[in-house]
Amino acid sequence: MPRLPSNFVSKKKKKKNGSDDDDDEKTTNSEDEEEDEDGGYTVVGEDVTDSSASEEEEEEEDAMMMAGGEGAQQKPTKTQQQKQLERPKVWRPPENSQEGASDEMEYDATAYDCLHAFSHEWPSLSFDILRDDMGDARSKFPHAFFMVSGTQADQASKNALSISRVGRLKKTGGGTKTSSRNNNNNREEKKKKKMNSNIDNNSDDSDEDDDSDEDDDSDSETDDFDASNPSKSGKPTLHVSSISHPGGINRVRLMPQNAAICATWSDSGHVLAWDISTAFRSLQNSVEDQKNQNVVNEKKMKIAPKKVHSKHKEEGYALDWSSVSAGRLASGDNTGSIHVWEPTDANVTDWNIDCGYADGHDGKSVEDIQWSPSEATVFASCGGDGGISVWDTRQKPKPAIRVKAAENCDINVMSWNRLANCMIATGLDDGGLKIWDLRHFDPKGKTNPKPVAQFTFHRGHVSSVDWSPFDSAMLLSAASDNTVCVWDLAVERDAEEEAQAMAENESNAEIPDDLPPQLMFVHQGITDPKEAKFHSQIPGLIVSTALDGFHAFKPFNVGPET
């Protein structure tokens, strides 16, 4: 049964050691979220206006000011003076998963245009987003999208290939400086009213009406849930149609030219090709017939795969379709072998599979594969040998170019830029990110190129990288330090601008010298993320999968303003 977890806590928290948690952290994963036995959907960040000050703090402050008479001021203590002089610190991921375990993170509604969480019965290592016919460059809320994902169940027979429709994703956060400023002004006005009218009840009611009016201007994104008619409430929806799958799913990829054809890497060592059109039609019928339900899980189907390939010696994770040549697929396993699938006809009813690509990574695992976005016969692979190999199917069995890209470290994942075709991003097992210009690769292999950019922000192994389909300089990364990061490689550090900002606002944090200026956003509140992707038709929307489920979110500073 799919489930959608309860709210992240938005109230001010205390660290377990008793000190205030003042770090600039984005989301929270509180203990209150753990229990949701009824499986109901609750939006992350719902009904959040501003987390910078609570009602209790305001009332305490007002009481202290009024204790000595109207307009009276108390001399700040030494501790308060020191706190005023201290600037907030920039949060960094802990060195290991045990550090910082006592901290609870707060969800900052102003950092997101939307943030939603949902999950299936079992975790998913991998997912892919279906291209739909709802239009390109969609920016108006609410949003909806289709995705396919694969489970990692505790028993092989329980696994499934799931096709999901996530709908009615409304705007959940402030997402703009204007809304944050309005909230601050409302609090200041509220304090003045309390001071001048001895905090009578009428002024409180008036302020609550003002707050509700402001919420109404947000396109009803925080409507109350109507259990009798969910379709008219503000709650997002999750409809799922599943296909029984033999074994856990290591990787799932949709064919770009035909989303009804899907390939999966099974932990049983088989690569399977599926026609998911029947399950997709069932999902569409479910959405139409049961639109008054927020969570619908159709009965698991038993559908035979179009193709089962059993020639790999071990299981693997590397899997990718060519976006240039329809039906062309490459799969790589943990023994270093790569198999290229060639469709037998234009309708892609079957494949001939060439198993002769085995000399690219010295017998070490092939961790990821990416087909060229512009050349039909070229693909790249990375692996446990720390190398990148560029292959041309016309020159097998050896790679056309091979370079050493990391020393004593696996390259876990890679992404080929579809807007700037010469750029490849790689994510390393030591947490490093490296950006490569293929024009610097030496075909003769006499010299190893240097990355055009590299970052060491992540404190755990990188599990996913993805270039933006709308901005050639924007990159997404996910790592085992429980973060998903957005990078803008076009940004450069401006010391004068930073100094001016520090002088103008004492609340601005001092930027550490080792913090990359290209780091645009850090998303948290997740456990061990495995994949993260930009949505190709909704600019700025990001979907991620982790041990505790999926997140769909749009940072306020990524994509168009909403």
Buried (B, 14 or more C-beta within 10 A) or exposed (E): EBBBBBBBBBBBBEBEEEEEBBBEBBBBBBEEBEEBEEBBBBBBBBBBBBBBEEEEEBEEEBEEBBEEEEEEEEEEEEEEEEEEEEEEEBBBBBEEBEEBEEBBBBBBBBBBBBBBBBBBBBBBBBBBBBBBEEEEEBBEBBBBBBBBBBBBBEEEEBBBBBBBBBBBBBBBBBBBEEBBEBBEEBBEEBBEBBBEEEBEEEBBEEBEEBBEEBBEEBBBBBBEBEEEEBBEBBBBBBBBBBBEBBBBBBBBBBBBBBBBBBBBBBBBBBBBBBBBBBBBEBBBEBBEEBBEBBBBBBEBBEBEBBBEBEEBEEBBBBBBBBBBBBBBBBBBBBBBBBBBBEBEEEEBEBBEBBBEBBBBBEEBBBBBBBBBBEEBBBBBBBBBBBBBBBBBBEEBEEBBBBBEBBEEBBBBBBBBBBBBBBBBBBBBBBBBBBBBBBEBBEEEEEEEBEBBBBBEBBBBBBBBBBBBBBBBBBBBBBBBBBBBBBBBBEEEEEEEEBEEEBEEEEEEBEBEEEBBEBBBBBBBBBBBBBBBBBBBBBBBBBBBBBBBBBBBBBBBBBBBEB
